[in-house]
Amino acid sequence: MRGITGRAWAAPEVGKGEGLLTHILRSRGITVENEASFLTPKVKDALPDPDRLLGLPETAKRLAEDIRKGRKIGIYSDYDADGATSAGVLGRFIRDSGVPHHDLVIPDREEHGYGPHAGLLSKMFENGVETIYVLDSGTVATAIFAQLPEDQRRSIFVVDHHMPSGDLPDVGAVVNPNRKDQTPGLGHLAAVGVTFLLCIGAQRELIRSGDRPRESMQGLLGLLDYVALGTVCDVVPLVGVNRAFVYFGLKQINEARKDAAYDETPIGALLVVSGKKRSDRITSSDFGFLVGPRINAEGRIGKSDAAALYLLETDPGRITAGAERLNATNIQRKDMEKSATEGAVADAQGRKADYTIVAVTEGHPGVVGISASRVKDLFNKPSIVLTTGADGMLKGSARSIDGFNIGEAIHDAVHHGLILKGGGHGMAGGMTLRPDQLEGFRKHMHEAALNSDFGRLGANMNYDAILPVSAISVPILKALDALQPCGRENPEPAFVLRDAIVGGPKDRRIMSGKHVKVQLFAEGSRRKCLDAIIWNGVGTPMGDQLAAAEDGDRLTIAGRLSINVWNDSESLQMIVEDILHDAKPEPKIDGGPG
C-alpha cells in the first residue's frame, strides 16, 4: 500500500484470537519471556555497569576527588534540552555532594557556535576552575582543545554521545558510548544518560573511600526526572536502559504532582505554564511537545544558559518567574520559526527531486532545526535548513528519516572539506559552511541519501496493525497505555483503519480555517466511531481529499489514535497521517450514516 503522501505502508493483520496489545508487543520484538521487563522496567535491572564505558572510571575518580577536596568544578554544556538536563543532573549531584559552588558555562549559539570554545574554557580556568566537565559536546573538538596548554587539557573531561570524526581529543578522558574503540551496546544513550552513569560512578568511588554511606546510591534515583526529560527531548531510542530511565522518571513526576508543592519545582512549573492540570497524567509526549520546547527556546533564540540555570534553581519564586520567562521565549520562538519555515518550504519546492533537501531561508539560526523538521515531514525526505549568520557563513540544522544516517553524511562532508564544520547522529545534525560551498554540499548530501537504505527503499511508514474501524474502542485504546513511555523505536501505536464510512455534512467541519475534521462511522451503524483530523490540512492534497469525501463514502486511513476528553465524555480521534493514494471514494452505501 502506498498513500497519497507517497509513503509506502506496512500494516500486518492481527492474528485470530490475538489481543491487540499482544500483537503489537510481538511485532516489536517483545517476546513472552521479556514482556514483563518491558512493560514494567526496573532501573536496577536495566542499568549497565558504568565502568563499561571507556574513560568513565578515570572521569568518575576525578569527579569524586574534586568533590572530596572541595575543588571548584566547571560544567560546560550544550544549549539544547539534552545539554541543559545534563548540566542539571551533574550540577544537582555536585550540589547534593556538599560542593557549594560550581561554574556553569553554555556557549552562545551565534557568538560562540556549537561545542567547546577555547576562549570560554580558558576564562573558566582563569576564574579558578580546577576541572571542567564538557557535556553533550566535545568529541569532535580535537582542534579546539589543542589550542589550550597541556595542564588545562588534562583537567578537561568530555562526557558526550555524538558520533566521533577522526582522532579523539587529547584531554583528561573522553566518555562516549559511540567511540569507535568502545564495545557497542550503549550507543543509544543521550548525553544526560551518560552523565547519570558518571554520577553513579563517582558516587561509587565516594562510597568505596568511606566518604558516603552505601545507601546514598539510592538517592541518585532522584535525578531521573531530568534524565527522563533529556532522553525524550533528544529523540534517542526509548529501549533498554533509556526506557527504564523514562518510565521511572515519569513515575516519579506523576507521584510528586499529587502535592501542590511540585508546581514550584522546575519541571512542575513548566507543566503549569504549559496548561497541564494536576489531574493530568504526564507522558513522554508532554516532555517532547510541551516541556522540551520551552527548555530549548532560550538556547535557540535567547540567553544560552537560562534553561540550565533554571533547572538548577531551588527558590520557588524564581522558579515560577523562570517558567514564565521560558514560556514567553517559546511563544516568540514559534513566531520566528513560522516565518523561517515558510521561506524554507518555498525554497524546497524547487528541489523536490533531491534525495536530501537542502533549503536556505531567512531567519534566526536558532529556529532552523524546527524548520528542518517541518520540511522533512512535508516532503518525506531528509532535510537541512540553512540561514546566514552574522559572520556571513551559512549555518543550519539537519533532520533525517529512517534509513539514512544524516550525522555520518555530515561528518563525511567535513572530512572531504565540503563544509567548514559539522556533526550529529543518525537522525539530526548541524553544520557551518561558506556560501560558495553550498552546491557541493547539496550534491554530497543528495548522493549520500541516494545510496542509503532510504534511497533504495524510499520513505515508508510501519503501522502496528490494519483494522476495521468497528474494531476500535476507548477501552481497547486505554489498554495500549501499557506501551508507555513511547518515543523513537517504541512509537505511539499507529494503525491503518479500513471500512471507515464518512458522515454527512453536519459531521464535518473546517476548524480555525485550516484544520480538517470529519466524523467516521462503522459500516451499517449510525454510532460514531471516531473523528478524523488533519492539522493544517486545508489546501493540502490529503486534507482536500478528506474534506471532499461525501456522505457514505468508504475510506482507508492511517494515523495515530488518541482519546479526546470533553465535558467528562471520552471519544476516539485519529490524527491522520495518510490516505491511500488510490482510495477513490466508492459508491455510497444505502442507509449509510448521514
N, C-alpha and C positions, 0 to 999 in steps of 0.2 A: 504494500500500500504506500502511496505517496500523496502527501497533502498539497493543498493549494499553495503552501509556503515553499514547496519544492523539496521538503524533507521527506525521507523515507520513514515509514512507521514500522515498528516491530512490536506486535502485541499478541502474546500467547493466549490460548483459551484456558479457562480454569478447568482442571480435571474433574471428572464426575465424582461427586461426594467429597471434594476437597474444599475446605473453607478458604475464603479469600485471603485471610492473614497467612495461613499456612502456605498457600500458593505463592504469595509474594516472598515470604521468607525463603522458600526453596529456590525460587527463581533468582534470588540474590545470593545464593550460595550458602545460606544458613541451614545447616543440617539439623537433624533431630538431636544429635549429640551436643552441638554448641548453641542450640536455640535459647536455653535458659541464660547462658552467659551473655548472649547478645541482647536479649530483651531486658535483663536487669544486670548490667555490667557492674563490676566492683573494681575500684581503682587499685586496690591492693593486688588483685589477680592480674590486671592488665598492665600494671606499671613495670617497665623494664628496669633492670639494674642500671643506674646512671653511668656506672663505670664502663658500660658497653660502648659509650661514645668516646672516641679518641679525643684527647685533650681535656676531657672533663675532670678526671682525677686531679691533675695538677691545678686546674682552674678552681675546683672546689677547695683544695688545700689552701690556695692563695686567699680565697674569699673568707674561709674560716680563720686564717691567720690575720687578715685585715680586721675582722670583727673582734677577734681575741685581743689584738693590740690597740684597738680603737683608732685605727688609721682613718684618714679622710679618704672616702671612696667616691669615685666618679662614675656616673652612669651616662653613657652616650647612646641614644637610641634613635629609631626612625620616627617619622611624623605620622604614620598611619596607625590604625587601631591595633595591629599586631605589635608595633613598636611601642605604642603608648601603654598597652596592657603588660608588655614585657617589662617596661620601666616600672609600672605599678607593682608587679609581682616582686621584682628584685628590691625596689625601694621599701616596700612593706616588710620584706624579710629582713633587710638591714635594720630598719627602724625597730622591728619587734625583737631584734637581737641585741638591742641596747646601744646601738651606734646612733647618737642624736642627730648627726648631720651628714648629708652626702650631697655632692654636686650633681645636678641633672642638666644635661645639655641635649637639645634636639635641634638639628640643623634647620635653617630656614630653606624651604623648598626652592625659592627663587635666588636668594643671596648665596647660599652655600651648595645647593644641589643635593642629590641623594647620597647617603653614605657618609663615611668619615671625612672630615675636613681638617687638614693639617693645622691650620691656624687655630681652630676651635680646640683641638686636642692639646696643642702647645699651651694655650691660655689656661686650660684646666690644670695642667701641671704647674704653671706659674702661680696659680691660686692655691697651691698647696696640696692638690690631689696626689695621692701616692699610688693608687691603682685605678685604671679606667676599664670598665666592662662595657664593651661595644656590643649592643644588642640589635638583632634584626637587620644587620648590615655588616660590612667589613670583609667578607670572604673574598671579594674581588678588588679590594682596595690596596693591593700589594704596593703599587707605586706611591700611593698617598702615605702609607706608613713608612715607606723608605725615606721620606723627607725628614723624619724625626730622628733624633740621636738614639744610639743603641740603648742607653739606660731607660729611656722613655718607652721604646718599643717593647722591652722586656717586661714592662709594667702594664701592658695592654693585653686584654683577653677578649677574644671575639666569640660571641655566642649567637649563632646565626643558623639559617636553614636554606638560604638561597644557593642556587647551583654555582659551583666554582668555575672559574675560567682561568686556565694557566696555573702557575705556582701559587701556593697558599702564602699569605703574608708572613713575614718574618717577625712575629710578635711572641708574647709570652706563651700563648696557646690559641688554637682555633678549634672551637667546639661546633661541629656542624654535621648532622646526620647524613648530609649529601656530599661530604668529602669523597673524593674518588678512591681514597685508600680506606674508607670506612666500610665495615661489614654491613651489608644492606639490611633493611628491615624497619628502620625508623625514619626514613626519608619523608614520611607524610606529616611529621610534626611541624607545627608552626613555631616561630621563634619563641612565643610565650610558653609553649610546651617544653622546649629545650631549656629555657630559663628556669622553669619549675624544677626540672631534673637537676639543674645546677644547685638550686636551693636545697634539694634533698641531699645531694652530695655534700654540700657544705655543712648542713645540719648533722649529717652522719659523722663528719670529721670532728665537729664540736662535741658530739656525744662520746666519740672514741677518746678524746682528750680529757673528758671529765668536765667540760665546761657547760654541758647541757645534760639534763636527765633524759633517759631513754624515751620516756613518754612524751617528750617535746616534739618528737617526729609527727605525732598525731595532729599537732597544732598547725602543721603546714597545709592540711586539708582546707583550712580557711582561705587559702589563696586561690582555690579552684574556681571561685566566681569570675575572677579576672582571666584565669587560664581558659575557661569555657568561652568567655566573650571574645578573646583574641583568636581562639581557634576557629570559631564560627566565622568571624569577620574576615579572616584571611583565606577563607574558602578552601581549606585543606580537607582531605578526605575524612569524613566522620566515621572511621572504622578503628578497630583495635583500641589502643590507649586513648586516642582522640575522642572516641565515642564515650569511653568511661569518664574522661575529663568533663565533657559537656553534660552528660547525664547527671553526674554528681553535682556539678556547679549549678545547673538549673534546679535540681532538687533542693539544694541549699537556699537558693534565692526564693523559690516558691514557699518554702517553710518560713523563711525570715520575713517575708512580706505580710504574714499574718499579724505582725506587730507594726503599728503605725510608725514606730521609730525608724524602720527600714527606709522610709521615704526620705530620710535625711542622710542616707549614705550615697556615695557617688552613683552606683548603678540604680538604686532606688529612686533618686531624684530625677534621673534621666527617664526612667519609666513613667514618672508622674508627668513630666513636660511632654512626653510622647503620647499622653492621653490614656495610658493604661490604668484601669481601676484595680483596687486591691483584690477584688474578686476574680480578676482575670488570671488564668494560668499562663505563665511566661514560657515561651518555647524558643527554640533556636531561631525561628523566623523573626521573633521580636528582636533578638540580638542582631540579625542580619539586616533587617529593614527599618528598625526604629532606633535602637541604641547605637549600633555601629556607625551609621551615617552622621550622627551627632558627635561622636568621638572623632571621626575622620575630618569633619568640616573645618575645624580650626587649623589642622595641619595642611589642609588643601589651600585655604584662602585667608587664614587668619594668623594668629600667633602660634608658632610651631610647637611650643612646649605647653600650651594651655591645657590640652587634653591630659597629658601625662601628669602635670601638676594637679589637675582636678582629681584624677584618680588617686592621688596621694593625700588629698585634703581630708582632714578629720573634723573641722569645725562645721557644725550643722548650718549655720548662717551662710558661710562661704560656699558650702556645697550647694545650697539652694540657689544662691546667686550665680554660681558657676554653671549649673544646669541650665538656667535661663539664658546665660550667655552662649553656651554651646548650641542651644535650640535656635537662638536668633541667628547665629552664624550659619546654621544649617539651612534656614529659610533663605538667607542671602545666597548660599551656595546653589540652591535649587534654581533660583532665577538666573544665575550666571551659567549654570550647566545647560539650561534650556536654550539659551542663545548660542552657546558653543556647539551644542548638538545639532541645532538647525543648520549651522554652517557646515558641519562635518557631513551631515547627510546629503546636503546639496552637492558637496564635492565628491562624495562617494557614488552618487548616481551615475557619473561618467566612468566609473571604474569597476562596475559590477562583474566584468569578465575576469578580473584578477582573483586569484585564489586567496590572497591576503589583501584586504582593502586597507590602503594607507591614505588617509584623508587629512587635509590641512584645513584648519579653521582659525578664526579669530576668537580669542578668549583667554581666560586665566589658565596657566599651566596646571593649576591645582584641580581643575574640574575635568580635564580631558580624559582621565581614566573612566569616569562615569559615561562620558560621551562615547568612548570606545565600546563600552558595554552595550550602549543603545544601538550603535551601528552594527555591532556583532549580531544582536538579536534581530535587527531589521533585515539584514542581508544573509543571515545564517552562514557567516564566514568569519574566520579570524580577522580581527580589525585593529588598526592602530590609528590614533588620532594625534596629530601634531599641531603645535601652535608656536609662534615666535616669542622667545623670551626676551628679556630686557637687553641681553647681550647680543641679540641678533641670531642666536642659534635656534634651531628647531628642537623643541622638547616635547616628548609625548609619552603616551601610555598605550599598552597593548592588552587585548583580551582575546582569549582563544576559545576553541570548542574542542570536544573530544576528538582525538586522532591527530592532533598537531601540537607538539611541544614548542610553544612560541618563545619561551625563555632560551631554549637551546639555539633556536634560529637567531635570536638577538645576539647571543654570545658569539656565534659564528660570524655575524656581521662585524662585531668588534675585532675579532681575531684577524679578519681579512681586510681591516682598515676601511670598511664601508661606512662606519659611523664612528663618532668620537668616543662614546662610551655607552654602556647599557648592560642590562642583565634582567634576571627574572626567573620564573619557574614555569612549569608546564602550562598553566592557564593564564598567566599575566606577566607583564614586564614593563620596563621603562627604558628610554634611550634619549641621547642627545646627538645631534648631527648638524653639520653645516648645510645651508640651503643647497649648495652645489652637489651634495651627496644624496639628495632626495631620490632622484630617479634610479640611481644604482641600488639604493636601499629597497625601493619598491620592487625592482626586478628580483633582488635576492629573496625577499620575503615571499613573493609570488612563487618562485621556483621551489623554495623550501616547503611551502604548503602543498604545492602540486605533487611533490614527491613523498608526501606523508600519507598515513592511513586515511586522513581526511580527503586528500587529493585523489586517492584511489577509489574510496568508497562513497565519498560525498557526505553531506550532512544527513544525520539520521536522528530519530528520536525513539528511544526504547520506552515502551509503555508496559505497565505491570500486567495488564490483562485487557482483553476485549470482552465486553459485557453488553447484554441487552439493557436498555435504560431501566427496564422494570426490575432489574436485579439489585438495584442500589437503594439504600435507605439510610436514615440518620443513625440508627443503631449499628448497622454494618460499618459505616464510616467511623463511628466512635471506637469500634473495636480495633481499628487500624492505628489508633493513637499509641498502641504498644510499640510501633516502629520508631517513635520519637526517641532521641532528637534526630531530626532529619537535616541533611545537607549533602555536600558532594560525596558521591559513591554510596549514599543511602538517602536518596532524594524523597521528597514528599511523594506518596503514591500518585500515580498518574494512569489514566485509563482511556481506552477508546470505547465510546458508547455508541451502539448501533440501535436502529429501530426507534430513534427519537422523533416523536411527532410534534411538529410546530403548532403552537396555538394560534388563535385568531388575532385580529388587530388589537384587541384590548389586552392581549398577552405579550405585547412587545412595546419597547419604548427606546428612545434615544435619551441618554442621561447626560446632562450638562453640555449638550450639543456635540459630544464626542465619543461617548461610550455606548455600545450596542448591548441591549438586554432583551432576551427572548425566553418565554416560558416554553418548556418542553414537557411532553406527556408520554406515557406508555401507550402503545397501540391498543385501541379499543377501550381506553379509560379516559375519564374526564378528571381524574385526580392528577394534579400537577406533580411531576417527578422532581424537577429542578429548574433553576434559572440558569441559562447560558449567557455568560458575559464576556465581551471582548473590550478590554480597556483601550481607549484611544482608537477604536475600530472604525469610526466614521471616516470614509474616504479611502479605506484600505480594501484590497481585494477580498480578504477574509471577512471583514466587517460588513462590506456591502453584500456579500453572498448570504450571510446570515440574516441581515436586515431585509433582504429581498425575498427570503423564503416565505411561502404562502401558507395559509391555513390548511393543515392536514399534510403538508409535505413531510417526507421521511428523510432524516439526516443521519450521517455518521460523523461524530465529532470527537476530538481528542483534547485532553486537558487535565487539570487538577481539580479535584472536588474539595469542597470545604463546607462547613456548617455555618449558616448565617443565623444570627440571633437577633430578633426584632420584637420588642414588647414581650419578652419571655417566650416567644414562639420560635422554634427551630425549623429551619428548612435547608435543603441542599442547594448548592450553587456550584457551577463549574466555570473556572476561568479558562476559556477556550484558547488553545494553542494552535489548533489546526483544524481544517475541514478537508475531507477528501477532495482532491482536485477534480476528480471525475464524478463526484457525487451530485449529479444533476437532480433537482427535485423530481421525485417520482410522482405518478398520478395520485391525486388526492384519494384518501380512503373514505368511503362513505361513512358518515357517522363519527368522523374524527372530531377531536375537541375543537371548540371554537366559541 
